[in-house]
């Protein structure tokens, strides 16, 4: 029988706050982390707004340490240290300790900075740390070294589903007995003119530059694209047996997951939501719960015209009439879209919503798109009922990656 997996520690650095408590309080208060980009290069960009980390991770880390890390690695390390401390710094055999940290793009900022240095100052001025700063497995490796993980260090790269896939992979490591404890999550930091221009060329980004806080508006009829953001979210997962034996605080349970692919288009979601539908159904089956058990969904809800509709179709196809009783929220309305970090950060939000029995409201939802057939929380946070609770986190990425993770309250 597969071992139960529980959450004992959480850490994050996001556009809303530099840690989990601050970010969560900000979400419940409706505080937006989206603002105008200060740098001069943004003035010629179609989209001049972003969710920039509220606390620069380079100011949290030792200066020498920070210089050896790309910004995505810095964010992951800050979040991992928070999560590890939150879990009580568990004493575990290193060979029973793993790390899974996903990213969508990796160390792009370090790469672009190095390219500028090469052109302006020559190859002798390139950092000897460049290769380890730009490799996509860099964040996972940095976190693995931090905690001394030897059961495995893994780095899912599945676009905006990377963080959620990392949690699913870590869950499987514990279920199958490869590890007792796994530090898992996702990170991203690619607010750069090249990336912004690329997404803008796809018409994926919001250009509501005159009102940054209102730019990310999932499900609203006037949504015009997502808002680029950065940050990281990390969870400490343990087997229930290991966590209980050491008296750990348990936030909740990773009850199951589903992972599928659209097989439709490199960037556009299947308008019929078939891959996402299967992901949700697989997750419910893996968790041994039904649609009627689900009280809350933290939706992918990027604020793109096609994506929000496709996800709505998928949720209703997977959950049927039970959908009408499920409180759905889109927290990217306040954080922006953290790409490879988003699935992990929003998993943390899902767990906290179940723990506190309170769902954050979707911001900027002035007029619901009539094609969205969901009970979206808006205006103010919504209480959840007493008793055991089940929540879903959806994460979907370019390439047709579909990941759904099921969480439930601790018994």
Buried (B, 14 or more C-beta within 10 A) or exposed (E): EEBBBBBBBBBBBBBBBBBBBBBBEBBBEBBBBBBBBEEEEBEEBBBBBBBBBBBBBBEBBEEEEBEBBBBBBBBBBBBBBBBBEBBBEBEBEEBBBBBBBBBBBBBBBBBBBBEEBBEEEEEEEBBEBBBBBBBBBBBBBBBBEBBEBBBBBBBBBBBBBBBBBBBBBBBBBBBEEBBBBBBBBBBBBBBBBEBBBEBBEEEBBBBBBEEBBBBBBBBBBEBBBBBBBBBBBBBBBBBBEBBEEBEBEBBBBBBBBBBBBBEBEEEBBBEBBBBBBBBBBBBBEBBEBEBEBBBBBBBBBBBBBBBBBBBBBBBBBBBEEBBEEBBBBBBBBBBBBBBBBBBBBBBBBBBBBBBBBBBBBBBBBEEBBEEBBBEBBBEEBBEBEEEEBBBBBBBBBBBBBBBBBBBBBBE
